[in-house]
């Protein structure tokens, strides 16, 4: 069994301008996508 954990801030809790909130969601998505792609490549 291989497990992993990516500590990602919850973008739903982001505050600020619409641009800053969108950036928080983009960051979370990219972090999880890149981690998943790396994990699946093991």
C-alpha positions in Angstrom: 0.0 0.0 0.0 1.3 3.4 -1.0 -0.2 6.5 0.5 0.4 10.2 0.1 -0.8 13.4 1.5 -0.7 16.9 0.0 -1.3 19.7 2.4 -3.4 22.1 0.5 -5.2 25.1 1.9 -9.0 25.0 1.4 -9.6 27.5 -1.4 -13.3 27.8 -0.3 -12.0 29.7 2.7 -10.0 32.1 0.6 -10.8 35.8 1.0 -9.9 38.9 -1.0 -10.7 40.1 -4.4 -12.3 37.8 -7.0 -8.9 37.5 -8.6 -7.2 36.4 -5.4 -10.0 33.8 -4.7 -9.7 32.4 -8.2 -5.9 32.3 -7.7 -6.4 30.2 -4.5 -8.6 27.7 -6.4 -6.1 27.6 -9.3 -3.2 26.9 -6.9 -5.1 24.1 -5.1 -6.1 22.5 -8.4 -2.5 22.6 -9.8 -1.0 21.3 -6.6 -3.4 18.3 -6.5 -3.1 17.7 -10.3 0.7 17.7 -10.2 0.8 15.5 -7.1 -1.6 13.0 -8.6 0.2 12.8 -11.9 3.5 12.2 -10.1 1.9 9.7 -7.8 0.4 7.8 -10.7 3.8 7.7 -12.4 5.4 5.7 -9.6 
